[in-house]
Amino acid sequence: MRLADLSEQSQVSLATIKYYLREGLLAPGRRINATQAEYDASHLRRLRLVRAMIQVGRMPVATVREVLAQVDDASLGRTTRLGAALWALPRAAEPEPDDPDVAAAREEVDRMLAELGWSDAAQIGWLSPVYRELVASVASLHRLGYPLDAADLAPYALQMEQTAIHDLDRLERLHGPVEQVESAVASAVLFEPVLLSLRRLAQEQQAARRFGLED
């Protein structure tokens, strides 16, 4: 497709697409003459991902570029590539390792990982920004008087394990590592709010069943 077709199909203005091309967020099209290039479905897919990251994820262009660099890094194995792309997504403030609440939270998270047999996650541990974010959240809850120990965390982790299995089953139906990692990033930005809404909807349903509907 030509640039105008790409703009029409994506509902993104020509000026914005040209900006993304200049910023390296979108690969150049295949040159067909001195003034025109041709684009394909991969450009449309990438363009939609970029828009999701910027508009929904509220990510600055520099962060989007960093995430996409991991998506496109063919030197990485599939697991590392997926992890690196997700690690590059914005996270909450980093926990302070010397904070007593952080140390206590880390101990509970490590105990949970050991009890579940999640040895790979345990081995990566503090190197993972996802692990650090979990530790920071557990520490904050503890600080506010809502402690969570390994026994509290484990049932939630097991539910998320089933979600992760379903996520990866869906990814494996896609073609090639780039499309798979793009989909994982898009899901992290767009689909996690769906999971949160489903959790809250389930809470409403279970509360009504358990306690009844009040006038």
N, C-alpha and C positions, 0 to 999 in steps of 0.2 A: 504494500500500500504506500501511497505518497504521504507526505507530511500532513496535508490537508485531511486525508482519509483517517490518519492516526488521530488527529485532533477531533474529528467528528465522532469516531467510534469511542474514544475515551472521554469525550465531553471536557477535554482540557484545551485551553486556548493555545493558539500557535505561539504566542509570545511566551507562555509558561513552558511549553515544550522546548522551545529554543533556549530558554534559561536553564532548564535541566540538562540539556545537551552541553551547554557551556560549562556547567558545574560538574560534569562527569557523572551525573546521576542516571543518565540514559546513554546507552552506547550509540555511536554514530550509525546511521543507516548505510546500506550498501550503495556506494556511489554508482549511478547509472549514466551520468554525464557531468559536465563541469558545474552545473547549477542545481542538480536534483539528486536525491537519494531515495532509496526504497527501504521501507520498514516492514517488519513481519509481526507474527503473533507474540514473539518474545518481547518485542518493544512495547506492545500493548499491555502485556502482563506486568512488565517492569514499571511502566508508567502508572498503572493502577496501584501498585505496591508503594511507589514513591508518594503518590497522593495520599494514601492511607496513613503512611508514616508521618507526613507533614500535617495533614488536616486533622486526622483523628488522634494520632499519637503525639501531636504538638512537638515534633522533634525538629531541632535546627538542622539546616542543610549539612553542616559539618558532621553531625551524628549520623544522619542518613547515609552520607558518603562512607563513613567508617563501617556501618553495618553492611552496606552493599559490597564493600571491599572484601569482607569475609565471605559473603555469599558467592562471589565470583572467584575466590582463591582456589584454583584447581590443584594447587600443591597439597591441599589438606585432604585427609580422608573424610568420608561422609560424616562420621560421628563428630570429629573435631570441627569440621566446617559448620555443622549445625550448631554445636555448642558455642563456637566463636561468634557466629552471627547473633545468637540470642544473648550472649554475654555482652555484646556491644550495645544492646538496647539500654535506654536510660534506666537508672535505678535510684532508689532512695539514698539518703545520706549514709555514708559508711559508718559502721559501728566502731567504737573505740576499743581496741583489744584489752586495754588495761582497766576498763570499766568493770566493777564487780558484777553488775547485772548482766553485762555482755558475757563475762566468763561463765556465770551460772547458766545462761541461756545456751551457750555453746556446749556445755556439758550435757544438757538435756537433749539438744539436737543430735550430738554424737551418740548418745545412748539410744536414741530412737533409730538412727541409721544402723547401729550394731544389732539391735533387736530385730529389725526388719531384714537384715542381711543385705543391705544396700552398700556393698563393699566398694563399688566404683565411686559412688557419690562421697562415701567416707574418705576414700583415698585422695580425692581431689580437694575436699574440705574447704579450707579458708581461701584457697586459690579461686574458687568459684564465687562470682558476685551474687549468684542466686542463693548460695549457702549463706553468705554474709548478710544478705537481705533478710533471710529467714531468721538468723540469729538476732539481728537488730530488732525485728518485729517482736520476737519472743521476749527480748530484753525490755522493750518498751512496755509490753503488757505486764511483765513482772514489776516494773517500776511503778506502774499505776495501780497495782494491787489485784491484777488478774493473771496470776501465774499459770503457766502451761508446762507440764513436765512431759517426759517421753511417752508416758502412758496416754496422756491427753492428745499428743500430736500423732501417734501411730495410726489411729483409725482414719484420721483425715488423710494421712500419707497413703494409706492403702486404697482409699477411694481415688486419690489423684493418680496412683499407679495404674488403675484401670482406665482412667482418662488418657494417660500417656500412651498406653497400649493402643487405644482406639485412635489417638492422634497419629501414631506411627503407621498403623494399618492404612489410614487414609493417605499418608504421605507416599507410601510404597506403590500406590496406584498411579502416581504421577510419573512423568517421563524425565529421568535424569536428575542429578544432584542439584543443579541450579534451580529448577522448578520446585524441587522438594524443599530446599532451604528457603526459597522465596515464600512458599506456602506456610512454612513454620513461622516465619517472621510476621507475615500477614495475620496469621492466627493469633500470635501473641498480642498484636495491636488491636485487632478487630474482634476476636472470638472470646478473649478472656472476660470482657464485660457481659457476654452472653452467659458464660458459666456462673458469674456472680449473680446475674438475674435469676437463673435457674435455681441456684442455691436459696435465694430469698423467697422465690415462689414456692419451693418445696417446704421451707420453714412455715410459710403461711398455711399450706395444706396440712402439714403435720400438726401444727398448733390447733387448727380447727378440729381435726380428728381427736386430738388428745384432750383438749380443754373445752371443746364445743364453741359455738358461735355466740357471742354476747350481743345483746341489744345495743 
